[in-house]
Amino acid sequence: MKTAQQEIAPSPAQDSGPDEGQDAGRFAKVAQCLYRHRSSRIYYALVKKSGKQFRKSLNTADRKLAERRLTAFKTTVERVRPRPSAAASDGLFETVANRWLAGFEGLLKRASFRRREGALARLKETFAGKLLKEISVADCEHWASKRSLASSASTFNKERETLIAVFNYALRDGFVLENPAARLRRRKLPSYKLTIPSREQFQKLVAALRNADARCEDAANLAELLAYSGMRLAEAVALRWDDIDWNRGCFTVTGGETGTKNHEARVVPLFPALTELLARLKSRAQAEAAGRIIGIGTARKAIVSGCKKAGLPAFTHHSLRHYFCSNAIEAGVDFKVIAAWLGHKDGGILVAKTYGHLRDAHSFEMAKRMTFSAVPKPAAV
């Protein structure tokens, strides 16, 4: 059976629905736009707009339910905008998809836009040259089955999300009646173990960076800044001296020219260790008062080298953000407060999901201190 977004063309080889002149055949007309299959008793809709026919099985043998579904189908058909045959190429997958993508240019960060662009490029390998209305649920499921085997879960999910979004965009503009990709299932992402430095490991890493050549001094400063603030790398390297409010005891995370991940600046308290680090850097600062606090854009190579020299696991910039979170949790800070410091907008759900086990472990460790029994301990022999 054809999907509802396909325009009707009579096909004697398929029993997919009614067509004009078939009243005496397989379908009986029971009301305006409503037909019933003579053998299966299933109701079908046949709706005309702008000289074109749209038909769909209503998937029921109940007359009342069929009438309600017919009303909904008519509303859907009304959204289809008439297009002259000369502009048939407007309904090509790549034409609509490119127009959808263009709407994000300037709104997304460069890396996010490139990811969407890359996902769309892979989708065009399968769907380019096809009219959107001719792409069926089966076509989308076939793409999903093949692509799922050839890509990682995260890549597949990004392309699936893009495909659904393109069809939703086409649905809004009346190119299709339904989204054939709407029910494609996400792949479950593999769980991974967080690599969080202990306090001893963090101290060893910073010492290894400071004991290396002078070029690693900025790398050590950046490592400490990440660990004491919880900022993402791009946020930390964009931090400027005029973002620090010494009087109020806080700093503003702006993300610089590209902005933060959620495009919103946030104000975060100056934590004791962070205050000490900034005061130390301020006393040595040679740059102008409003300049960047850290003079490098990454410390990746220095951290990799420092971890090897100190015999540590392969920590990354993001490991230091995890380190900040783990220390905040051990200090008993509420998940919602931590989320606000990190720039999460979910009220602490992601923090609880990611770091909840740390709070549980800390809770059990703290429980050992609850030694206030009224029963006296036996005297030592």
N, C-alpha and C positions, 0 to 999 in steps of 0.2 A: 504493500500500500504506500502511495506517495505521501510525503509529509505535507502539512497544511500550507507551507509557504510556496509550494509549487503551483503554478497556474495550470488550469485544466486543459488537457488536450485529449480527445477521445482515443481510447486504445482498446481495440476489440480483444487483445490478448490478455488484458488484465481486468479483473473484476474489482476496480478500485473505487467506484462510486458512480453516481448517476450522471447522465448527460441529456441534453434536450433530445427528444424523440425516442427516449428509452422507456417511456411510460408503459408501453405494452411489452417490454422486455423483462429484464431482470429486476427493474426498480419500479415501484409504484409511487406516484406523486400523491402525498397526503395533505399537503398544505403548501403555501408559497415558500419556496426555497427549501422545502423539507421533503425528503424521499425515504422510502423504506425498501430494503432488499426483500424480495418475495420469499426467499428460502430461509435466510438467516434471521430475518425480522429486524435487523440492525438499521437504525436510522442514519441518514446521510444528509449533509447540507450542500446546497448548490447556490452560490451567491454570485451575482453579476455586478461588476463595477467597471465603468469606462470601456465597455465592450469586451471585457475579459471575464472568464469564469474562474471561480475559486470553489473547490469542493473539499470536503473533509468528512471522514467517518466520525459520527458522534458517539460511537462506542457504547451504545445502549439500545435496548429494545423497549425501554419505557418511554412512552410518548411525552409525559410531562417533563421528564429529565431532558429528553431530546430537544424540546422547545426552549428550555433554559440555556442549553448549550448552543443552540442555533442563535439565540439572541447575543450570546457572548461572541460567537464567531462573526456575526454581522458587524459588531463593534470593532473587532480586529481588522476586518476587511476595510472598514471605513478609514483606517489609518493609512492604507496604501495610497500613495500619491500617484496620480497618472503621469506617465512619462512617455514622450513620443518615441517611436521606434528608432529614430535616428540617434537617440541618446541611450540606446540599449547598453552601450559599454559602461555607462554610469553605474550599472549594477554588477560589474565585475568585482570579484573578491578583492583584487589588488587595488582597484580604484577607490573603493569604499574604505579599505584598510589604510591606505596612505592618507586619506582625508581624516580618518580617526586619529592616526598617529600625529599628524600635523597639529592637532588640537592640543597636544601636550608640550610642544616645543616652547621653551621659555618658562614653562610651569614646573618642570621636573629638573632635578639636578642632572648634570651631564651624564654621569654614570648610570642613573636610573633610566634616562632617555635611551641610552645606548643599549641597555638590556632589553627594553621593549622593542627597539629597532631590530636587534638580533633575533628576538623571538619571532617577530613578524617575518623576517627574511626566511626563517626555516619553514614557517607556515606557507609562504608563497611557493615553496618547492612542491607542495602538494596541491594547493588550491588555486594557484594563479591560472588565469584564463577561463575560470568557471564563473558563471553567474551565481550570485549568492542564493537566488531562489531555487537553483538546481542542486545545491549541496544538501544532501539528506542527512538524517540521523545516522544511517548506516555508513555514509561517507566519513562522518566525524568519528564514529566508533572504529572504523578501519584505520584512520589516521592514528587514533589513540593507541590501538593495539600494536602498531608497528613502531611508533615513536617511543612508546613506553619501554620497549626492549632496547632501543638504540641510544637512550639518553639517561642521565641521572634523574633522580626523583625531583630535585629542585628545578632542573632545566625543563623537564616535562611539565611540571606544575606552572611554571612561568608561561610556557607556550599555550597550555590549556587555558589559563586565565586570559591571555591575549586573544585567543580564538573566541572565547565566550564574549569578551568585551567588544570585539569587532561586530559580532552578530547582534549584540544588544544595541550598538550604535546604528546598525542597519535596520533593526526593528523599530527604533525610534523614528527613523526617516522613511519608513514604509517600504523598504526594499524587500523585506520578508515578513511573513505573518507569525512565524515562530522562530525560536532560537534552537537549531538542531544540536548545538553543542552544550546546551544548558545542563544536561544530566551526565556529562562526562565526569568521572570520579577522579579526585585528586589521588596522587600516590602518597603513601605514607613516607615521611622523611625518616631516614635512619637516625636512631638516637646516637649521640656522641657524648663521650665523657669530657666534662669540663677540665681544662688544665689550669688550675688555680695555684699560684705560688704560695707557699707558706711564708710566714714572716722571715724565717731564717733564709729561705731560698731567695726572697726578694732582696734581703740585705746582701747576700752573696752576689746577686746579679748587679746591683748598683756598685758594689765594691769592685767587681770585675770591669765594669765600664769605666770607673774613675781611675783604675790602675792601668788602663790601656793608654794609648798615645793621646795627645791633647785633642785630637779630632773627635774623640769619644766623650768629651766633656759635655757637649750639647746633648748627646744621646743619653747620658746619665741624668741630666736635668729633665729631659723629656720623659724618661721612664718614671722619675719621681713625680712629675706633674700629673701624668696619667694615673698613677697609683693613688695619689692623695686627693684627686678631684673627681675621678670617675668619668671624665670626659672621653669622648671618642677621639681618635687620632686627629681627624680634620678639625675638630673643635679646639683641641689643645694647641695645635700649631698656629691656629688663627687668633689665639688669645693675645690681647694687647694690654699694655700697661694702663691705658685709660679705661679698660674694662674692670679694673680693680677699684672697689670703693672701700678704702681703708677705714673711713669713718663709720660706715654702716656695718663693716665686717662681712662683705659679700663680694661676689664677682658675677659678671654677666656673660653668659655663654651665647655668642651670636653666630658662630660658625663662619665668620668672615664673609667674603663675597658670595660664596655658594650657600651660606646659611646652614642651619642645623638640619638633621635628618627629617624632622617634621616641620621645618620652615618656621619654627617659633623660637625666639630667644627666651632664655630662662635665667632667673637669678638664683644663685646658689650660695650658701654660707661659706665663709672662709674657715675651713677646718684647721685645727691647730697645726698639724704637720704641713698643711699647704701654706699656712701663714708663715711658718718658719722658712720654708723653701723660697717663697716669693721675697721675703725680707732679705734672704741671703743673695738671691739673684739681683735684687734691686740695688744692693750695695755695690755690686760688680758691674751693673749695667752701664755700657758706654753709649748705647743708642739713645735716641730722643725719648722723651718721657711717654709719648704716645705710641712708640714702636712695638713690634712684636716681642713677646717675652722669650720665645724660643726661636733661634735663628735657623733651624733646619726643618724640613718637611717630613722626615721619616728617620727612624732609628732602627729599621728592620735589620740591616746587615750587622750593625753593632750589637744588637740584642742576640742575634743568632751566634755571632762569634763569642759574646760574653757567656752565653749559656754553655757553649762547648768547653770553654776554658774553665768554667766553674763546675763542670760536671752536672749541669742542671737539665731538666726536660726542655724541649723546644718551645719556650714561651714566645708570645707575640705581643704586639701592642695591646690587643684586646684582652690578653691574659691579665694585664695590669688593671683594666676596667673590672674584670672579675675579682681581682684582688681587693679593690676598693669595696665592692659589694659584699664580699665575704667578711671583711672587717666590720662593715656597718651592721651586718646581721649579727655577728658575734657581740657587738656592742649593744644589741637589743633594739636597734632602730626599726620602726614600723616599715613594712613593705611599701605602703603608700608613700611614705616620706622618701624612701630610697628611690622609688620610681620617679618622683618629682625631681630629685637631684640628678638622675640619669637622663631626664628628658623623655621618659615614657609617658604616654597619654592614656594608659589603660588602668590607672589607679593602683598598680602594684600586681596585676595578674601575672604578667610575664616574669617579674622578679620572684613571685611565689612559686611559679612553675619551674623556673630555672634553678633557684637557690634554696627552695624549701627544705631540701635534705640537709643543708648546712644548719638551718635553724633547729631542725629536729636533733641533729647530732650535738649541737651546742646545748640544747635543752636537756638532753640526757646527761651530759657532762656536768651541767650546773646542778642537776638534781642530786648529784652525789654530795653536794654541800649542805643539803637539807637534813642536818643531823641535830635534831632538837628533841629527841625522845625523852620522856619522863623516866624511863627505866634506866637506872644507873649502870654504867659499864662495869664489868667485873674487874677487880683490881689485878694489876699485872703481877705475875708470880716472879 
